[in-house]
């Protein structure tokens, strides 16, 4: 059993050099730490990262430090005790980092891996989804694709092999971009994806040559204003109906197997329309569903999606993450565990994805903060042999 003796926190810098929280717990079995990432492109409905501010979150943890000393923690479900004590006193980032540190302590005390606390019988490895070219809110260029991410999804059962395929493909794409985009400087954005001045159609033309299953994260809420999609490259406005037609053409012409947030986070109906037309592609909710079971239930009711992004710090509570995964599985909704754009070297996301039986793992292609998660997933894969 684990008993928490004290809790402390400090701020560290994420991959974008922005402050995020790093929590340490001292227990009867040693000290354990975990950090939370930061999202840049945030859904309107996701939980607040901090109740008031990061500094306030650090102070609150310090204030509650002694409250945990009588709690005995032995299993994943015991996170309920942590949540009962904190009772909405802290934001999602603080809670996620705290609960992650607690799981590490329980796993260590029981000589287990973190994923075994969630499901000791887990066997299924997720398919990798790698972001190779970026645009939207994640890129600094003035001229850039309006879509946020262009994704490679190798159809490999081995995580290690998929990781290698994506790395090689990303290097090949670098040369193809150089040929096509005279302004391309070989620069990466804040998700370690190539920054390009081309528009989404031009990028998809290039990616088609790679001969891998392709996907896009449109992140449409980022450029939707008053029910119009305001494109900048080239400048034009699209209605919901025109956006639907445009996405339909892209899915057909580029055989897209994955379309995330193709419409605004309010527009459950257009998601449903796209899913009805393309039931064999993954129509994915992120800003639409924000790892929230009420939003997921609505999406299921309206037949809006067949896949959901899970970002644990969108809710903070790993018990909520568990519930969202359970509802998704019961309704044949594919589960995609995802990193954030402002990442840390925390690698627990891999254990959570494997433990909860994720179908996909979306974590970029390279960059040390992303590779630490991918390498942890490879480590889990190696451990199963």
C-alpha positions as CSV (number, residue, x, y, z in Angstrom):
1,X,0.0,0.0,0.0
2,X,1.0,3.6,-0.6
3,X,0.7,6.4,1.9
4,X,1.4,10.0,0.7
5,X,3.6,11.9,3.3
6,X,3.7,15.2,1.4
7,X,2.9,16.9,-1.9
8,X,4.8,19.7,-3.6
9,X,4.8,21.3,-7.0
10,X,6.8,23.8,-9.1
11,X,6.7,25.2,-12.6
12,X,8.8,23.9,-15.5
13,X,9.0,24.8,-19.1
14,X,7.2,22.8,-21.8
15,X,8.4,22.2,-25.4
16,X,7.1,25.7,-26.3
17,X,9.1,27.2,-23.4
18,X,5.8,28.0,-21.6
19,X,5.3,27.3,-17.9
20,X,3.5,24.1,-16.8
21,X,3.2,22.2,-13.6
22,X,5.5,19.5,-12.2
23,X,4.2,17.7,-9.1
24,X,6.2,15.6,-6.6
25,X,4.8,13.3,-3.9
26,X,6.8,11.8,-1.1
27,X,5.5,8.4,0.0
28,X,6.4,5.5,2.1
29,X,7.9,3.9,-1.0
30,X,9.9,6.9,-2.3
31,X,9.4,10.1,-4.2
32,X,7.5,10.3,-7.5
33,X,6.9,13.1,-10.0
34,X,4.8,13.9,-13.0
35,X,4.2,16.9,-15.2
36,X,1.3,18.0,-17.4
37,X,1.4,19.3,-21.0
38,X,-0.2,22.5,-22.3
39,X,-2.6,22.7,-25.2
40,X,-2.5,25.7,-27.6
41,X,-5.5,24.8,-29.8
42,X,-8.0,24.3,-27.0
43,X,-11.6,23.3,-27.3
44,X,-14.1,25.7,-25.8
45,X,-15.5,23.0,-23.6
46,X,-12.4,21.5,-22.1
47,X,-11.7,21.9,-18.4
48,X,-9.5,24.8,-17.3
49,X,-5.9,24.0,-16.9
50,X,-5.7,25.8,-13.6
51,X,-8.4,26.9,-11.2
52,X,-7.0,30.5,-11.1
53,X,-3.4,30.3,-12.2
54,X,-0.4,27.9,-12.2
55,X,1.1,29.6,-9.2
56,X,-2.2,29.3,-7.4
57,X,-2.3,25.6,-8.2
58,X,1.1,25.2,-6.6
59,X,0.0,27.0,-3.5
60,X,-3.2,24.9,-3.2
61,X,-1.3,21.6,-3.4
62,X,1.0,22.8,-0.7
63,X,-2.0,23.8,1.5
64,X,-3.5,20.3,1.0
65,X,-0.2,18.5,1.4
66,X,-1.1,17.0,4.8
67,X,-4.6,16.0,3.9
68,X,-3.5,12.8,2.1
69,X,-1.6,11.2,5.0
70,X,-4.4,9.0,6.2
71,X,-5.4,7.7,2.7
72,X,-4.2,4.2,1.7
73,X,-3.8,3.9,-2.0
74,X,-3.6,0.4,-3.6
75,X,-5.4,0.5,-7.0
76,X,-6.4,2.7,-9.9
77,X,-9.9,3.3,-8.4
78,X,-8.3,4.8,-5.3
79,X,-7.7,8.0,-7.3
80,X,-11.3,8.7,-6.1
81,X,-9.8,9.5,-2.7
82,X,-7.5,12.0,-4.2
83,X,-10.4,13.6,-6.1
84,X,-12.6,13.7,-3.0
85,X,-9.9,15.5,-1.0
86,X,-9.2,18.0,-3.8
87,X,-12.9,18.4,-4.7
88,X,-12.5,20.8,-7.6
89,X,-9.9,22.9,-5.8
90,X,-7.4,22.6,-8.6
91,X,-7.5,22.7,-12.4
92,X,-7.1,19.9,-15.0
93,X,-3.3,20.2,-15.4
94,X,-2.6,20.1,-11.7
95,X,-5.0,17.1,-11.1
96,X,-3.5,15.2,-14.0
97,X,0.1,15.6,-12.8
98,X,-0.9,14.7,-9.2
99,X,-2.9,11.5,-10.2
100,X,0.0,10.5,-12.6
101,X,2.5,10.7,-9.7
102,X,0.2,8.6,-7.5
103,X,-0.2,5.9,-10.2
104,X,3.6,5.7,-10.5
105,X,3.9,5.3,-6.7
106,X,1.3,2.5,-6.6
107,X,2.9,0.7,-9.6
108,X,6.4,0.9,-7.9
109,X,5.1,-0.5,-4.6
110,X,3.4,-3.4,-6.4
111,X,6.4,-4.0,-8.8
112,X,4.0,-3.4,-11.7
113,X,4.0,-1.2,-14.8
114,X,1.5,1.7,-14.6
115,X,-0.6,0.2,-17.4
116,X,-1.1,-2.9,-15.4
117,X,-3.0,-0.9,-12.7
118,X,-5.6,-0.1,-15.4
119,X,-5.8,-3.4,-17.2
120,X,-3.3,-6.2,-16.3
121,X,-4.5,-8.2,-19.3
122,X,-3.9,-5.4,-21.9
123,X,-2.5,-6.8,-25.1
124,X,-3.5,-4.5,-28.0
125,X,-1.0,-2.0,-29.2
126,X,-2.3,1.2,-30.8
127,X,-1.5,2.3,-34.3
128,X,0.7,5.4,-34.6
129,X,-0.6,8.7,-35.9
130,X,2.3,11.0,-36.8
131,X,2.0,14.7,-37.5
132,X,4.4,15.4,-40.4
133,X,3.4,18.9,-41.7
134,X,1.7,21.6,-39.6
135,X,-0.4,24.7,-40.1
136,X,-3.2,26.6,-38.3
137,X,-2.5,27.7,-34.8
138,X,0.7,25.6,-34.5
139,X,2.7,27.3,-37.2
140,X,4.3,30.8,-37.2
141,X,4.5,31.4,-40.9
142,X,2.3,34.1,-42.3
143,X,1.4,32.0,-45.3
144,X,0.5,28.4,-44.1
145,X,-2.0,25.7,-44.5
146,X,-5.3,26.5,-42.8
147,X,-5.5,22.9,-41.6
148,X,-3.6,22.3,-38.4
149,X,-2.0,18.8,-39.0
150,X,-1.2,16.5,-41.8
151,X,-0.9,12.9,-40.5
152,X,0.8,9.7,-41.5
153,X,-0.9,6.5,-40.2
154,X,1.3,3.5,-41.0
155,X,-0.7,0.2,-41.1
156,X,1.8,-1.7,-39.0
157,X,1.1,-3.9,-36.0
158,X,4.5,-3.1,-34.6
159,X,4.9,0.2,-32.9
160,X,8.7,0.1,-33.4
161,X,8.3,-0.5,-37.1
162,X,5.6,2.3,-37.5
163,X,7.9,4.7,-35.6
164,X,10.7,4.0,-38.1
165,X,8.4,4.2,-41.1
166,X,7.1,7.7,-39.9
167,X,10.6,9.0,-39.3
168,X,11.8,7.9,-42.7
169,X,8.7,9.3,-44.4
170,X,9.1,12.7,-42.6
171,X,12.7,13.0,-43.9
172,X,11.5,12.2,-47.5
173,X,8.7,14.8,-47.1
174,X,11.3,17.4,-46.2
175,X,12.9,16.9,-49.7
176,X,9.6,16.9,-51.4
177,X,8.6,20.2,-49.7
178,X,12.0,21.7,-50.7
179,X,11.2,20.9,-54.3
180,X,7.7,22.3,-54.3
181,X,7.8,25.2,-51.7
182,X,10.4,27.8,-52.6
183,X,10.0,29.4,-49.2
184,X,10.5,26.1,-47.2
185,X,13.4,26.5,-44.8
186,X,13.3,23.1,-43.1
187,X,11.8,24.6,-40.0
188,X,9.6,22.8,-37.6
189,X,6.6,24.1,-35.7
190,X,5.7,23.6,-32.1
191,X,4.7,20.0,-32.7
192,X,7.9,19.1,-34.5
193,X,6.1,19.0,-37.8
194,X,7.4,20.8,-41.0
195,X,6.3,24.4,-41.5
196,X,5.2,25.0,-45.0
197,X,3.9,28.0,-47.0
198,X,1.7,25.7,-49.2
199,X,-2.0,25.2,-48.7
200,X,-3.7,22.0,-47.6
201,X,-4.4,20.7,-51.2
202,X,-0.7,21.2,-52.2
203,X,0.5,19.4,-49.1
204,X,-1.8,16.5,-49.7
205,X,-0.5,16.2,-53.3
206,X,3.0,15.8,-51.8
207,X,2.0,13.4,-49.1
208,X,0.2,11.2,-51.7
209,X,3.6,10.3,-53.1
210,X,4.6,8.8,-49.7
211,X,2.2,5.9,-50.2
212,X,1.0,5.7,-46.5
213,X,-2.6,6.1,-45.1
214,X,-3.2,9.8,-44.6
215,X,-5.2,12.0,-42.3
216,X,-5.8,15.6,-41.4
217,X,-6.6,17.5,-38.2
218,X,-8.6,20.4,-39.7
219,X,-9.1,22.1,-36.2
220,X,-12.0,24.0,-37.9
221,X,-13.1,25.8,-34.8
222,X,-9.8,27.8,-35.1
223,X,-11.0,29.5,-38.3
224,X,-14.8,29.4,-37.9
225,X,-16.5,32.7,-37.3
226,X,-20.2,33.3,-37.4
227,X,-20.8,29.9,-39.0
228,X,-18.4,30.7,-41.9
229,X,-15.0,29.0,-42.4
230,X,-12.5,31.8,-43.1
231,X,-9.6,30.4,-45.1
232,X,-6.5,32.5,-45.6
233,X,-4.5,30.4,-48.0
234,X,-6.0,31.2,-50.5
235,X,-8.4,33.8,-48.9
236,X,-12.0,32.6,-49.2
237,X,-15.0,31.9,-47.0
238,X,-17.0,28.7,-46.9
239,X,-20.4,28.0,-45.4
240,X,-21.0,24.7,-43.5
241,X,-22.4,23.2,-46.7
242,X,-19.4,24.3,-48.7
243,X,-17.0,23.0,-46.0
244,X,-18.8,19.6,-46.2
245,X,-18.4,19.5,-50.0
246,X,-14.7,20.5,-49.7
247,X,-13.9,17.9,-47.1
248,X,-15.8,15.3,-49.1
249,X,-13.7,16.0,-52.1
250,X,-10.5,15.8,-50.1
251,X,-11.5,12.5,-48.6
252,X,-12.2,11.1,-52.1
253,X,-9.3,12.6,-54.0
254,X,-6.6,11.8,-51.3
255,X,-8.2,8.7,-49.8
256,X,-8.1,10.2,-46.4
257,X,-8.7,7.6,-43.7
258,X,-8.8,10.1,-40.9
259,X,-10.5,13.6,-40.5
260,X,-10.4,15.3,-37.1
261,X,-12.5,18.3,-36.2
262,X,-13.6,19.0,-39.8
263,X,-16.3,21.4,-38.5
264,X,-16.8,23.8,-35.6
265,X,-17.1,22.4,-32.0
266,X,-20.8,23.3,-32.0
267,X,-21.7,21.6,-35.3
268,X,-22.6,18.0,-34.3
269,X,-24.9,17.8,-37.4
270,X,-22.2,18.4,-40.0
271,X,-20.0,15.8,-38.3
272,X,-22.9,13.3,-38.5
273,X,-23.4,14.1,-42.2
274,X,-19.8,13.5,-43.0
275,X,-19.8,10.2,-41.1
276,X,-22.9,9.1,-42.9
277,X,-21.2,9.7,-46.2
278,X,-17.8,8.2,-45.3
279,X,-18.5,5.5,-42.7
280,X,-15.1,3.8,-43.6
281,X,-13.0,6.9,-42.7
282,X,-12.4,7.9,-39.1
283,X,-14.5,11.0,-38.4
284,X,-12.8,12.2,-35.2
285,X,-14.0,14.5,-32.5
286,X,-11.5,16.5,-30.4
287,X,-12.7,20.1,-29.8
288,X,-16.2,18.6,-30.3
289,X,-15.9,16.1,-27.4
290,X,-12.9,17.3,-25.2
291,X,-12.5,14.0,-23.3
292,X,-15.9,14.8,-21.7
293,X,-18.4,12.0,-21.3
294,X,-21.5,14.3,-21.6
295,X,-20.1,15.7,-25.0
296,X,-19.3,12.1,-26.1
297,X,-22.8,10.9,-25.2
298,X,-24.3,13.7,-27.3
299,X,-21.9,12.8,-30.2
300,X,-23.0,9.2,-30.0
301,X,-26.7,10.1,-29.8
302,X,-26.3,12.3,-33.0
303,X,-24.1,9.7,-34.7
304,X,-21.5,12.5,-35.2
305,X,-18.2,10.5,-34.8
306,X,-16.7,7.1,-35.0
307,X,-13.5,8.0,-33.2
308,X,-12.6,10.3,-30.3
309,X,-9.4,12.0,-29.2
310,X,-8.5,11.4,-25.5
311,X,-6.2,14.1,-24.0
312,X,-6.1,13.4,-20.3
313,X,-5.4,17.0,-19.3
314,X,-8.6,18.1,-21.1
315,X,-10.4,16.8,-18.0
316,X,-7.6,16.2,-15.4
317,X,-9.4,13.3,-13.8
318,X,-8.1,9.9,-14.9
319,X,-11.3,8.4,-13.5
320,X,-13.1,10.6,-16.1
321,X,-10.7,9.4,-18.8
322,X,-11.6,5.8,-17.8
323,X,-15.3,6.5,-18.1
324,X,-15.0,8.2,-21.5
325,X,-13.0,5.2,-22.8
326,X,-15.6,2.8,-21.4
327,X,-18.5,4.7,-23.1
328,X,-16.5,4.9,-26.4
329,X,-15.8,1.1,-26.4
330,X,-19.4,0.2,-25.6
331,X,-20.4,2.3,-28.6
332,X,-17.7,1.1,-31.1
333,X,-16.0,4.5,-31.1
334,X,-12.3,4.2,-31.8
335,X,-10.0,5.6,-29.1
336,X,-7.1,7.9,-30.0
337,X,-4.8,8.9,-27.1
338,X,-3.1,12.2,-28.0
339,X,-0.2,14.5,-26.9
340,X,-0.6,18.3,-26.7
341,X,1.4,20.9,-28.6
342,X,3.2,22.1,-25.5
343,X,4.7,18.8,-24.3
344,X,7.1,17.7,-21.5
345,X,9.3,14.7,-21.1
346,X,6.5,12.9,-19.1
347,X,5.8,9.5,-20.7
348,X,2.8,8.2,-18.8
349,X,0.6,8.8,-21.8
350,X,1.9,5.6,-23.4
351,X,0.9,3.6,-20.3
352,X,-2.5,5.2,-20.2
353,X,-3.1,4.5,-23.9
354,X,-2.1,0.9,-23.7
355,X,-3.9,0.3,-20.4
356,X,-7.1,1.8,-21.7
357,X,-6.9,-0.2,-25.0
358,X,-6.4,2.7,-27.4
359,X,-6.8,2.0,-31.1
360,X,-4.4,4.8,-32.0
361,X,-1.6,6.8,-30.4
362,X,-1.2,10.3,-31.8
363,X,2.1,11.7,-30.7
364,X,4.0,13.4,-33.5
365,X,7.0,11.8,-35.1
366,X,10.1,13.2,-33.4
367,X,11.4,15.8,-30.9
368,X,12.5,14.6,-27.5
369,X,9.3,15.4,-25.7
370,X,7.3,13.3,-28.2
371,X,9.9,10.6,-28.6
372,X,9.9,9.9,-24.9
373,X,6.3,8.7,-25.2
374,X,6.8,6.8,-28.4
375,X,9.9,5.0,-26.9
376,X,7.9,4.2,-23.8
377,X,5.2,2.5,-26.0
378,X,8.0,0.6,-27.8
379,X,9.3,-0.5,-24.4
380,X,5.8,-1.8,-23.5
381,X,5.7,-3.6,-26.8
382,X,9.1,-5.2,-26.2
383,X,7.9,-6.3,-22.7
384,X,5.0,-8.3,-24.2
385,X,7.3,-10.5,-26.3
